[in-house]
Amino acid sequence: QVQMVESGGGLVQAGGSLRLSCTASGRIVSWGSMGWFRQAPGKEREFVAAISWMGGNTYYADSVKGRFTISRDYAKNTVNLQMNSLKPEDTAVYYCAESGRPSTSTMSDFRSWGQGTQVTVSS
């Protein structure tokens, strides 16, 4: 099993930036994927971004393309989410997750989840 621990959330004004980090430990599948998802109050959890652990292929939700960047540090077992030009609608709890499937952004493929970190964007 893989353990995921997120950090880096907080309060920021609209237009600002935040960087989320997630450190994975345990039996990471080298050909798998890491992803970020978010859940706003009263809404379902949704996909944000994903990256292939080995090849580094990236995938983004349309709502964050051009503003968010996902990256991974293979040596440190860390996946990061750089969030720029933040909007109030980006306010949510952000979760990182691990999948044993390569090149996937499908939520049901992700099996190990972190506890989440709150991101609040004020207008």
N, C-alpha and C positions, 0 to 999 in steps of 0.2 A: 504494500500500500504506500501511497505517496502522501506526504503531509505538505500543505501549502500555507504560507504565512504572509499576509499582505501588510504593507506599511505605506505611509506617505499621504494619506487622506487629510482633509482639512477644509477650512473655510477660505474662499477666495472670491474676489469681485469679478463680475463679468468682464471678459477680455483678458483675464489673467491666466496663469499657468500653474499646473501641479504635475508632479512626477510620482507615479505609484510604482512600488516595487513588490515583487513576490519571490520569496525564496522557497524552493522545493527541496524536499529531502525524502529519502526512502528509495524504493525501487522504480526509478524513472525509466520509462521506455525510450530508448535513444531515438527511435524512429517515430515517436509520437508528436503531439502538439500541445502547446500551452495557450490558454486563452484568457481573455478578460470579458466579464459579463457585468451587467448592472441591473439594479432593481430600484425603481423609484416608488415612493409611497402610493399604494393603491394600484400599482401596475405590475404586470408580469415581468419576470426576469428576461432580459434581452441580451443578445450577442453584441459585443463592442468590437473586439479585435482578437485575432489569433495568429500564431506563428508556428511554423514547423520547427521542431526542436533541433534537428540536424541541418536541414537545408536552408532554414531561415525564410522560407516563403511566408508572406504576410497576407492577411485578409482583414477587411474592415467593413463595419456597417456603414451604409451610405450616410448616416447622420453624423459620422465622425471623420469621414474621409477628408484629408487635407488639413485636419486639425490635430488628430491624435497619431502617435507613432508608437508601435510596439517593437520591442527589441529583446534580445536575450543574450545573456552572458553564459555561454556553455560551460566555461570552467567553474563558474560560481553557482551554477544551477539557479540562476535568477532570470526572471522575465520582468521587463519594465514597460510602463505605459506613460509616455510623455503626452500630456494634455495641454494644448495651447488654445488660445481664443475661446476660453470656456464660456458657456452660456448657462443661464439659469436652468434650462431644460436638461442640462447635464447632471443636475443634482440627483444623487442616488447613492445607494450602497454598492460599491464595486467589489466584485469577487474575481479572484484568479482560480483557474482550474486546469487540470491535467487530463489529457486523453491519450490512450494507447494507440489511437488511429493517427496516421499521418495526414497532414494537409486537410484538416477538418475545421469547420466553424459551426457544426451542428451541436447544439447544446446537449442533446441526449448522448453524444459520444464522450462527453467529459464526465469522469467518474470520481475524481478527487477534487474537493473544493476547499478553499480557505474560509475563514470566518467572516470576511468582508471588511471593508474600510469605507467610512463615510466621506463623501465629497459633497460639499455644499457650495453652490455658486450664487452669490447675491447679486441682485440687479442694481 
